[in-house]
Amino acid sequence: MKLLKVMASAALVLTLAASASADKSKIVMEGSTTVLPIAQAAAEAYMDKNADVNITVRGGGSGVGISSLMDSTCDIGNSSRPIKGSEIAGALVKGVDPKANVIAMDGIVVIVNPANGVSALSKKQVKQIYTGEINDWSKVGGTPGKIVVVSRDTSSGTYEAFGTLALEGAKVRPDALLQASNQAVATTVAQTANGIGYIGLGYVTSSVKALTLNGVDCSKATVLNASYPYSRPLFMYTNGKPQGEIKKFIGWLLSADGQKLVEAQGFVPLK
Amino acid sequence: MATAFSSLLFLLGIIIVLFNEGLPIFKDIGIIRFIFGMSWYPTHVPPEYGIFPVIAGSFIVTLGAMFIAVPLGMGSALYIHEMASEKQRNILKPVVELLGGIPSIIFGFFGMVIIAPFLQSVLKIPTGLCAFTGMVVLGIMAIPVVCSIAEDALSFVPRSYREASYALGGNRWQTLIRVVIPAAGSGISTAIILGISRVIGETMTVLMVTGGAAMIPKSIFDPVRPMTSTIAAEMGEAAMGSPHYHSLFAIGLILFLITLVFNVVAEIISRKYRIKLGLDV
């Protein structure tokens, strides 16, 4: 009886393993939570058109995506920031040659709670709030109250991009609440009356209020003509130039259909 | 026998990896600057690896959680063991065990989505994601641990102690306070120490609920970042072999040593207590 059970389970496992690997090419994408909605929507649409491809998408942050690409545990590393020199060096040591593929544009939007009276800030004010020089909403024209600063943790590409574009390399204040994803920042600011945070354009919903920055609102037009101060490209990093199924997938994403999907997710297409 | 030794093998393996991957950062930076440095900015240029605020975060949240877990856990244990009727005991004991079986991610989720906004509006604090919320949720998670071990301790107190107390004219309350609890004292200390171990190692809940600010809080309503959530949040992106990677392993090493010390102390106390009561020779 026991032998029968063992044989039955072995047969089951072998069948499952066989069907899983039978004839399906796999693509594993990992990394940026900003690129995540684009990646997920693209994966679904692509798999609908191509039944022999299996695409998995994971989040974790741009740093995680690049790190996984270096360790060859994913095929495409999604990133909302450019790869760092130290990461390229580390990758080459492991035999991985990261190549950037720009798939969309994005604007980092500074958000506050909808109940907040403030609608516009200058770049300087944002920097002062995030580095700890300004602590109260009354200093920037709002009702008095301690500013609750929400930021992202270190694996976030959005955090790195914000650090370069908005903070110009300064340290984020130590009492900032560090959240793990764009969605977590949006949720926290939506629930905190005195909160301020930053998210990718695609994550802006009616539960948060987007601020005008230096007089410019974030939109497709202002990101494409670079008048919005916090515009940035979104990347998919591959090991070497994309080949085979990965090349077809990225090619599709850069085509008119793919870019329409990017726009539907709330981000900015390349044209 | 091989399976019994496999635990020893895994433990040794973990210790070896922790030391191997964690010690390089001490060579780079020096133990004192690492442990007592006040500034944790591992991805800044130049990076800063000071984990004192992170250690303080762990300790503060643990201490606060025990302030909640110990009275509630002890009280439950006393009630369930000494005063509950058979019917009540049959309901309460499984309920406490059930509370202890709930996965910590559910506590974290519950804490982030329900308890934090609730505390934020009731206490008028700037944000509900703070040390206090962490203390509340972790305190609730530690209650079953404290309760079940304290209850075991109480049941080990021999009947003869109680009967002697009654014979000398003590009433139920006096017997409880003056005889039973002191006799079970070591077991109760074990319960508290194991509760502390549980709380200090808790990861998912603190990651979601305590706010994630690596600084020493000025009030319990400030956000903090315990050791466990620092490791969990940053491990994914730390490139293998980089100083950031080694520093995270070093934090893990320190956390491991702290829990080791607590567990050893609990074991010593509990053995002393069993000898005292004549249950071990």
Interface residues (C-beta under 8 A of the other chain):
Chain A: G60 G61 S62 G63 V64 I66 S67 M70 D71 S86 E87 G90 G145 K146 V148 D153 T154 S155 E160 G169 K171 P174 D175 A176 L177 L178 Q179 A180 T188 Q191 T192 N194 G195
Chain B: S39 Y41 P42 T43 H44 V45 P53 A116 P117 Q120 P126 T127 G128 L129 L207 G211 G212 A213 A214 M215 D222 P223 R225 A233 E234 G236 E237 A238 A239 M240 G241 S242
